[in-house]
Amino acid sequence: MTLIPSPSCQHRVLVIDDEAAIRRFLHSALSSDEFLLHEAESGHSGLSAVAGFRPEVVLLDLGLPDIDGIEVIRRIREWSQVPIIVLSVRDQEDDKVAALDAGADDYLTKPFGVGELLARMRASLRRSQTTTPEPVFLCGELVVDFSLRRVTVAETDVQLTPTEYDLLKLLTAHAGKVLTHSFILKQIWGIAYQDQPQILRVTISNVRKKIERDPARPKYITTEPGVGYRFKTAG
């Protein structure tokens, strides 16, 4: 493991990856006044670093030499909610779903752009620094008042069913993060509905019709094909 000296005001980032070339790339891409990097070359050393280094973001490869990255995510989630962004060559939907269901916050397939990685990291940092949910969620023309259970778009009231409101509330509470189909189904309908994605697709469609200017080209609720949905807060 390598600790890169830097001022204490920087965001602490832990890189868990056994490929030296990837670690050098991330070192070059992220070494700035904004980030302080710590490197681990295996799953076990990475788990120790999470406890000792106390990172604010973890960048995790799944193909580690000792234990699989999915297991690393599960073990971290037993005691920590630190944001975890998976960086992996595995591009199959099943791998993405498994990582996100295990507790990862985001998933980028190698190769990836530095700009996109930085955007995902900053979004994760913003979410983790919000310790108390805001009573009102604002995004563009959309306003969700949680205390009043009121939703407006361009200052016009939107009538949602209780299930539609709960779904929108769940997505906005995790804004910027990919939520898998199974996670959403368990949270909104219960464990018995985990294998019934059609009910989710229909409800998502209904919510989009009510909050999106163009439901066919959604601005807020975007689809992660084969994985789930993300409430997009920018772009």
C-alpha positions, 0 to 999 in steps of 0.5 A, a space after each residue: 500500500 502507498 500513502 501519497 502525502 498531501 494536505 489534510 483538507 483533501 478528500 481521502 480516496 482509497 483505491 483497491 486494485 491489483 493492477 499497478 497500471 490502473 493505480 498509476 493512472 488513477 494517481 495521475 488523474 486524481 492527484 491534485 489539491 482536491 484528493 488524497 489517495 491511498 492504495 491497496 493491492 488486494 481485498 484484505 489490505 483494502 478492508 484494513 485500509 477502510 478501517 485505518 485510512 477512513 476514506 471518503 470514497 472507495 474506488 474498487 476493482 472486482 477482480 482482486 487476487 485474494 477475495 472477489 470485489 463483491 465480497 469486499 463490498 459486503 464486508 465494508 457494508 457490515 459496518 460502513 456506509 462509505 461511498 463505493 464506486 466499482 471500476 471493473 472490466 466486467 461489463 455484464 449486467 449480472 455483475 453490475 446488478 450484483 455489485 449494486 445489490 451488495 452495496 456499491 453506490 456506482 459502477 464504471 466499466 473500464 476503460 472510462 473517462 476521467 471526467 465521468 469518474 470525477 463527476 461520479 466521485 463528487 456526486 458520491 461525496 455530496 450525498 455522503 455529506 448530507 447527514 440530515 434529509 432536506 425537508 424539500 427536494 429541488 431539481 430544476 422545475 421539480 419540487 418535492 416537499 416531504 413534510 407535506 407529501 406535495 410534488 410540483 412541476 413548474 409550480 403546478 401540483 402533481 397528483 401522484 398515487 401513494 405508491 408513485 410518491 413513495 417511488 419518487 421519494 426513494 429515487 430522490 433520496 438516492 439522487 445520482 445513485 443507480 438503484 437496481 430493480 430488485 432493490 426498488 421492488 423490495 423497498 416499495 412493494 416488499 420482498 415478494 415482488 422482487 421477481 416482478 419487474 413489470 410492476 416497476 416499469 409501469 409505475 416508473 412510466 406513470 411517474 414520468 408522465 406526470 413529472 417529465 416534460 417529455 416522458 420519452 426523453 426523461 430528464 429526471 428518471 433515467 434508465 440504466 439498461 438491465 440494471 435499474 434506474 437513476 434520478 439524474 440531478 444534472 446534465 
